[in-house]
């Protein structure tokens, strides 16, 4: 994306990806049968491949991200939702209250027939948890068709259908992961602003303050003219007032 100066929306819904033969096998039905191969032990040979199925492509459905945001035996929609809120939109949720019980990896006795959404519903019943869950649950459950290592599934082990439907930002309804990506792309300016915020904070070596918000608006506006391409965003960050002010102070 950086080298070819592609639009940063490729991070959400790309037309290509990189895979090894091992990874093709790991993806199961979403892998390319013609590309599956074992190769040499200990050698991972990645190749750029076109994405023909929009369920794949981009970072948010990447097996590495799906695995990173899961537990050892099950997915963790809250963790996935918090990752999307914090990394993709640069709007991380508040830490949960200390007295909120964690959900076990396996269902309790009598809960084996429930879906994961139903098991997690008790967290939404608390008034001090409801606000954050309204923010992160639609993001996390949107990826529930990907299991703990990123392999596609239609049903849970108990036979219940995966329930991933939701509404993004209370205005974009989706019923499958492709519609979820479409909803994210409808909010691409929000995503670009989040990415620019990450880049600006990194370049300044500090957290952003309310005084930086005008600069972020200008970065998004300038990069929009160039189609939100990666290099245009970086250029806008470098020429932003906060970064130039920092550079002037360092020269002094």
Wavefront OBJ file of the C-alpha trace (Angstrom):
o trace
v 0.000 0.000 0.000
v 2.837 2.369 0.813
v 5.199 1.428 -2.011
v 2.490 1.391 -4.695
v 0.732 4.412 -3.149
v -2.629 2.655 -3.044
v -5.758 3.977 -1.325
v -5.720 3.107 2.371
v -9.165 1.557 1.940
v -7.189 -1.485 0.737
v -6.633 -2.174 4.447
v -10.372 -2.823 4.719
v -11.224 -4.434 1.388
v -8.267 -5.258 -0.848
v -8.143 -6.796 -4.310
v -5.038 -8.800 -3.405
v -3.354 -10.522 -0.491
v -0.233 -12.536 0.308
v -0.391 -16.230 1.144
v 1.811 -19.245 1.594
v 0.805 -22.790 0.738
v 0.309 -23.507 4.430
v -1.998 -20.505 4.772
v -4.055 -21.584 1.754
v -4.705 -24.868 3.549
v -5.494 -23.152 6.829
v -8.207 -20.998 5.220
v -10.108 -24.121 4.182
v -12.943 -23.379 1.765
v -11.740 -19.771 1.383
v -8.300 -20.952 0.346
v -7.222 -21.524 -3.239
v -7.054 -25.304 -3.871
v -4.618 -24.825 -6.757
v -2.196 -23.015 -4.461
v -2.270 -25.448 -1.546
v 1.103 -27.077 -1.026
v 3.230 -28.236 1.847
v 6.639 -27.107 0.635
v 9.733 -27.446 2.749
v 9.453 -27.804 6.485
v 10.134 -24.489 8.207
v 9.934 -22.476 4.967
v 7.067 -20.036 4.392
v 7.027 -18.836 0.804
v 4.443 -16.062 0.430
v 3.036 -15.047 -2.945
v 0.831 -12.159 -3.971
v -2.546 -13.492 -5.085
v -5.716 -11.840 -6.335
v -8.728 -11.827 -4.029
v -11.823 -13.105 -5.824
v -14.004 -13.627 -2.742
v -14.645 -10.366 -0.865
v -15.004 -12.228 2.401
v -11.210 -12.220 2.260
v -8.843 -9.363 1.497
v -7.840 -6.516 3.777
v -6.597 -6.646 7.338
v -9.848 -7.043 9.239
v -10.519 -10.590 7.954
v -6.876 -11.641 7.921
v -6.187 -14.922 9.741
v -3.425 -13.284 11.801
v -5.819 -10.641 13.153
v -8.579 -13.203 13.714
v -6.183 -15.408 15.698
v -4.702 -12.496 17.650
v -8.161 -11.409 18.793
v -9.373 -14.873 19.805
v -8.897 -17.139 22.789
v -7.241 -20.552 22.576
v -10.545 -22.346 21.940
v -13.114 -19.761 20.822
v -13.532 -16.378 19.222
v -13.754 -13.276 21.392
v -16.108 -10.813 19.685
v -15.555 -8.184 22.384
v -11.791 -8.328 21.833
v -12.261 -8.176 18.075
v -14.670 -5.266 18.399
v -12.294 -3.395 20.704
v -9.443 -3.994 18.232
v -11.489 -2.602 15.342
v -12.625 0.388 17.389
v -9.094 1.166 18.567
v -6.981 0.295 15.536
v -9.287 0.961 12.579
v -11.194 3.963 13.957
v -8.724 5.135 16.634
v -11.564 5.244 19.156
v -10.791 2.550 21.749
v -13.472 1.741 24.344
v -12.995 2.366 28.043
v -11.599 -0.571 30.076
v -14.381 -2.786 31.489
v -15.343 -2.530 35.165
v -13.106 -4.661 37.375
v -16.021 -6.708 38.732
v -17.314 -7.917 35.351
v -16.882 -11.704 35.202
v -15.026 -13.146 32.241
v -16.719 -15.586 29.903
v -15.245 -19.074 29.970
v -13.715 -20.650 26.907
v -16.351 -23.386 27.032
v -20.081 -23.017 27.810
v -21.271 -23.717 31.335
v -23.499 -26.692 31.986
v -26.914 -25.899 30.570
v -25.586 -23.272 28.135
v -24.271 -25.643 25.489
v -27.205 -24.847 23.158
v -26.647 -21.075 23.218
v -24.860 -19.002 20.599
v -21.899 -16.899 21.690
v -23.996 -13.742 21.327
v -26.580 -15.200 23.697
v -23.908 -16.189 26.214
v -22.458 -12.679 26.146
v -25.820 -10.950 26.484
v -25.490 -10.731 30.290
v -22.737 -8.150 29.863
v -25.123 -5.827 28.026
v -27.612 -5.951 30.898
v -25.344 -3.850 33.134
v -25.919 -0.121 32.727
v -22.185 0.617 33.128
v -21.348 -1.833 30.327
v -24.128 -1.118 27.841
v -22.563 1.992 26.284
v -19.283 0.324 25.332
v -21.016 -2.823 24.121
v -23.231 -0.798 21.810
v -19.985 0.521 20.312
v -17.935 -2.664 20.022
v -20.441 -5.545 19.740
v -21.532 -4.814 16.139
v -17.862 -4.646 15.127
v -16.852 -7.865 16.860
v -19.858 -10.007 15.954
v -19.567 -8.935 12.312
v -16.524 -11.246 12.132
v -18.097 -14.246 13.888
v -18.133 -16.345 10.713
v -14.355 -16.565 11.114
v -13.390 -19.019 13.815
v -10.542 -18.639 16.307
v -7.888 -19.078 13.587
v -9.698 -17.303 10.761
v -11.327 -20.283 9.037
v -14.818 -19.696 7.649
v -17.796 -21.318 9.360
v -21.568 -21.103 8.999
v -22.487 -22.819 12.278
v -21.141 -23.300 15.786
v -20.168 -26.733 17.059
v -23.594 -27.068 18.706
v -25.270 -26.711 15.300
v -26.618 -23.200 15.853
v -26.223 -20.767 12.968
v -23.627 -18.040 13.459
v -25.430 -14.773 14.218
v -23.306 -11.907 12.882
v -25.910 -9.384 11.738
v -25.731 -5.880 13.101
v -25.855 -2.141 12.506
v -22.679 -0.072 12.141
v -22.749 3.294 13.893
v -26.512 2.898 14.279
v -27.142 3.606 10.590
v -25.578 0.939 8.330
v -27.298 -2.435 8.584
v -25.390 -5.528 7.449
v -26.277 -9.219 7.208
v -22.945 -10.664 6.072
v -19.267 -9.739 6.206
v -19.238 -8.302 2.664
v -22.045 -5.914 3.616
v -20.055 -5.100 6.753
v -17.069 -4.121 4.605
v -19.364 -2.007 2.435
v -20.612 -0.281 5.585
v -17.033 0.397 6.695
v -16.250 1.887 3.287
v -19.243 4.195 3.597
v -17.453 5.525 6.682
v -14.058 5.715 4.985
v -13.471 9.311 6.054
v -13.882 8.199 9.669
v -11.355 5.413 9.017
v -8.893 7.774 7.307
v -9.200 10.203 10.195
v -8.414 7.388 12.620
v -5.397 6.299 10.596
v -4.177 9.880 10.302
v -4.556 10.207 14.063
v -2.351 7.173 14.628
v 0.270 8.528 12.230
v 0.211 12.033 13.661
v 0.483 10.788 17.262
v 3.410 8.557 16.273
v 5.169 11.392 14.458
v 4.716 13.768 17.405
v 5.691 11.191 19.997
v 2.669 12.024 22.154
v -1.055 11.529 22.495
v -3.219 13.881 20.509
v -5.091 16.702 22.254
v -8.310 18.541 21.343
v -6.096 21.188 19.749
v -4.950 18.659 17.125
v -8.445 17.993 15.789
v -8.352 20.856 13.281
v -5.105 19.451 11.859
v -6.731 16.023 11.495
v -9.651 17.564 9.612
v -7.199 19.243 7.237
v -5.230 16.008 6.712
v -8.409 14.132 5.754
v -9.517 16.958 3.455
v -6.168 17.137 1.647
v -5.842 13.374 1.250
v -9.414 13.082 -0.058
v -8.385 15.093 -3.121
v -5.797 12.383 -3.866
v -8.208 9.502 -3.319
v -7.003 8.764 0.224
v -3.754 7.315 -1.079
v -1.158 6.343 1.500
v 1.581 8.715 0.428
v -0.842 11.645 0.291
v -1.840 10.996 3.911
v 1.786 10.810 5.016
v 2.554 14.018 3.155
v -0.409 15.773 4.782
v 0.782 14.604 8.210
v 4.310 15.911 7.590
v 3.001 19.294 6.398
v 0.467 19.597 9.240
v 0.851 22.463 11.678
v 1.518 20.245 14.760
v 4.326 18.370 12.990
v 5.909 21.513 11.511
v 5.750 23.191 14.922
v 7.541 20.233 16.460
v 10.195 20.330 13.742
v 10.728 24.056 14.374
v 11.181 23.466 18.113
v 13.713 20.699 17.474
v 15.755 22.998 15.195
v 15.878 25.592 17.967
l 1 2 3 4 5 6 7 8 9 10 11 12 13 14 15 16 17 18 19 20 21 22 23 24 25 26 27 28 29 30 31 32 33 34 35 36 37 38 39 40 41 42 43 44 45 46 47 48 49 50 51 52 53 54 55 56 57 58 59 60 61 62 63 64 65 66 67 68 69 70 71 72 73 74 75 76 77 78 79 80 81 82 83 84 85 86 87 88 89 90 91 92 93 94 95 96 97 98 99 100 101 102 103 104 105 106 107 108 109 110 111 112 113 114 115 116 117 118 119 120 121 122 123 124 125 126 127 128 129 130 131 132 133 134 135 136 137 138 139 140 141 142 143 144 145 146 147 148 149 150 151 152 153 154 155 156 157 158 159 160 161 162 163 164 165 166 167 168 169 170 171 172 173 174 175 176 177 178 179 180 181 182 183 184 185 186 187 188 189 190 191 192 193 194 195 196 197 198 199 200 201 202 203 204 205 206 207 208 209 210 211 212 213 214 215 216 217 218 219 220 221 222 223 224 225 226 227 228 229 230 231 232 233 234 235 236 237 238 239 240 241 242 243 244 245 246 247 248 249 250 251 252
